[in-house]
Amino acid sequence: METWTLIAVACLLAGLLFVPARQRLALSRAKHPSLAGHGRIAQFLAARLRGYAFDEADFFRADKAPEVVVCARRQGFEQLVECLNGRSRTTAAVSASLRPQLSDLEFTSAYRVPFPFSPYLRSRLALGSMVASSHDGEVEDLDGTRFIDLSGSYGVNVLGYDFYKSCIDEAVARAHALGPVLGQYHPAVLFNVEQLRTISGLDEVSFHMSGTEAVMQAVRLARYHTGRTHLVRFCGAYHGWWEDVQPGPGNPVQPRETYTLRDMDDRALSVLDRRKDIACVLVNPLQALHPNRPAPGDSTLVDSGRSAGFDPTAYAEWLRRLRAVCTRRGIVLILDEVFLGFRLAPGGAQAYFGVEADMVTYGKTLGGGLPVGVLCGRSRYMRRYRPDHPADICFARGTFNAHPYVMCAMQVFLERLATPEVRALYENLDQVWNERAASLNAALTAAAVPVRVANMSTVWTVLYTQPSRYNWMFQFYLREAGLLLSWVGSGRIIFSLDCSAERFATIVERFVSAACAMQQDGWWYAAPDVSNRDIRRAIRNEMLSRWQMIPAHAASDR
Ligand SMILES: Cc1ncc(COP(=O)(O)O)c(C=O)c1O
């Protein structure tokens, strides 16, 4: 009898242990094998990597190029320095004086290129980060030097800077009578709410001051209403900079209630289907361009392994399956359209991919040029209290929420979005931009340079077809050619929909001539038989030789 009891207890224990172990295994299998899929490991490694910098000699020969190539690079670099430093002296000087006082600028200046190259580059290239005016797709720095802007202002610029200037002018006039009165609402709010309900197909709206805040509120509400703890995000996806959506380097405290799963993968669906602790799934549809990879910045462009490609049909199918599993399991599906909303289609990514989310976040361009974050959701998820448990509330406030000037700029934006002139910009959008990408690729092929582009409508990324440690130099050749990128460099180029065929032709001309100049200057020299893998191995060895068992900050505490 005793033996049978023991066996029964043992079976029970084994069963109890087996279920969590199986779930744990399923979770592990649903994680992307890259470091981006393993935030804790990535942070552990990042904290122990000691910085190192190439001196003047190694800056030009990190790939052990022969002397003749090194000479060409030096010459090319001197010309770049002369041109870029020479034509924007005031801009560079004012930027330099601002840098140590403005931590954002201090950071972005240091992380434009892979870190070993950064100190020497910064000691020679006096890059300006200030502009005084914008007009018709161009910006002008403090010295009067003009650039075609390809930065897209982090995605805000969907319809052209002049469009937003006039939205703001009109908003100022509309909001003037009320001024900055907060706590009560400007009548524009009613219009905006009605429009946003129609566009999103959802019941309620809340206004916030940034995309990050809108996402925070979406997740908080999902947790509140489901009573579950965890959020799921997909590997590489950006959802703002707050703790729970940013595992890995960049966030000193690793989130405990976040699962980072493989994008577009059945293993992720099976985790969603089995676990009981998942409150919501966050989807940034921009990942369709590079599933499972973080935003492609030049600071991590250490070889030519960057890849991208957009398959709208496959992504729409993935969203459909995700929707089905979320519905089945009562998981809140949150589509984060802060970046892509109003860029792919006037109805946003929901309309474009044909998916209905439970909550949608918007931001950036929706503010008509002013800062904003918006959350739209089904009533059952947006309610911040329980009538039957009045003390159990889900709190969210913000001093500047629904600021009258922002609300008026949003109203103007939404009004104009419905006009035939703006609607016309969305006609055949994919066809126009796919053809433009193809034409640039054809020109790059004809010029025999190892550069190509991939695109998701007006969001482009530059790919490099031949193994090289110097691809990041391209951003400076583009700048020399009068094309301005954001600080993340050539990984992200963002066009506005109003870019004319003539302007695009100018961009192609400048882009190709920049690539030719860079090639001539020897930066794309590749030793025979050297692969991207060889480059990565060499870098790994460089790093390992500086490996530190104890993280730098812990070491300095001792
Ligand atoms: C998809 C997505 N979500 C959220 C955010 C955060 O928005 P914000 O920078 O306004 O806080 C961004 C910003 O780039 C984004 O692209």
The ligand as an SDF file (V2000), in Angstrom:
LIG
                    3D

 16 16  0  0  0  0  0  0  0  0999 V2000
    6.6530   51.3730  -33.5730 C   0  0  0  0  0  0  0  0  0  0  0  0
    7.0340   52.4170  -32.5740 C   0  0  0  0  0  0  0  0  0  0  0  0
    6.4310   52.4100  -31.3790 N   0  0  0  0  0  0  0  0  0  0  0  0
    6.7120   53.3400  -30.4480 C   0  0  0  0  0  0  0  0  0  0  0  0
    7.6350   54.3200  -30.6900 C   0  0  0  0  0  0  0  0  0  0  0  0
    7.9430   55.3500  -29.6500 C   0  0  0  0  0  0  0  0  0  0  0  0
    7.4230   56.5840  -30.0270 O   0  0  0  0  0  0  0  0  0  0  0  0
    8.0250   57.9200  -29.4000 P   0  0  0  0  0  0  0  0  0  0  0  0
    9.4040   58.0660  -29.9080 O   0  0  0  0  0  0  0  0  0  0  0  0
    7.0860   59.0010  -29.8630 O   0  0  0  0  0  0  0  0  0  0  0  0
    7.9920   57.7460  -27.9210 O   0  0  0  0  0  0  0  0  0  0  0  0
    8.2880   54.3650  -31.9270 C   0  0  0  0  0  0  0  0  0  0  0  0
    9.3000   55.3830  -32.2160 C   0  0  0  0  0  0  0  0  0  0  0  0
   10.0720   55.3170  -33.1310 O   0  0  0  0  0  0  0  0  0  0  0  0
    7.9800   53.3820  -32.8950 C   0  0  0  0  0  0  0  0  0  0  0  0
    8.5780   53.3550  -34.0870 O   0  0  0  0  0  0  0  0  0  0  0  0
  1  2  1  0
  2  3  1  0
  2 15  2  0
  3  4  2  0
  4  5  1  0
  5  6  1  0
  5 12  2  0
  6  7  1  0
  7  8  1  0
  8  9  2  0
  8 10  1  0
  8 11  1  0
 12 13  1  0
 12 15  1  0
 13 14  2  0
 15 16  1  0
M  END
$$$$
